[in-house]
Amino acid sequence: VLTVTPLVAGGSDYLVNWTATDDAAGAGVKHVTVYVAEDGSTYRIWKQQTTETSGVYTGRAGHTYEFLALATDNAGNREQPGLGIS
């Protein structure tokens, strides 16, 4: 689950929160990599292999942002992005 909240209405800084869970019989979540895309461009890594669950993204005025969080479990299985996400 990923939520994004502007820190100030109309501003360019965002509070980004994410959570990852594994199946009950799974190996458990090891870390999450959070990606950002500016103005509909290709996603790039913002936070790599983090165990944090939130962060403040400092954007640029006049631009739009999309975020994606993908988890890796303790067995090394990596979550894949949905169809159409690059």
N, C-alpha and C positions, 0 to 999 in steps of 0.2 A: 504494500500500500504506500502510495506517495502523495503527499499534499504540498501545495505551494501557496504561500500567502504573502502578498506584498507587505513590506514593513510600513510603508506610507502609501496611502491611496494615490495612484498615478505615478509612484516612484519607480526606481529601477533596481531596488534591492529587495530580495525575496528570502523569506524563511522557508526552507525546504525540509520536510520531515519524511522519513521513510521507515518502514518496518518490513522485515522478512521473516517468514516462518517456514519450517519444514514439516513434512508429513509426520504424524505421531511416531511411526516406526523408522523415520529417516535418520540421517547421520547428524543433523543439526546444522544451522547456518554458521559458516565460518566468517564470511565477510560479504560486503556489498560494494559494487562499483556504481557510482552515480554519474550519469552523463548529462550534458546540456547541449541543446541546439539553439543557435541564435538566428532569428528571422527565417526559420524553416530550413536551415542548412543541415549538413550532416552532423550527427551527434559526435561530441568529443568528450573525453573523460574529464570530469570535474573533481571527483573524489575517488581515488583508486583503492580498492581492497580495504575499505574502512569498516571498523566495528562501531563507529558512531551511528547515531540515528537521526541527526539533524545537522544543518549548517545554514549559514547566511551566504547567499550568492549575490555578489555585487555585479549588477548588470550595467549596461550603458543606456543612458536616456535615449528614448526614441526607438528602442529595439524591443523585440518580443523574444520570449524564451520558452522552451519546452524542456522537461526533465524526464529522465528514465533511470530507474534503479534496477539492477540485475544482481541477484545473489549467487553465491557459490557455497555449496555445503562442505562439510568436513570430509566427504568422500571424493571431493574434486569435481562434482557435477555442477556445471554452470547453467544458470537460467538463460534462455535464449529470448531475444526481443521478439515481439509480435510481428506478424506479417506486415510488410510495407514500411517497417522501421529500419533505417540504415544509419 
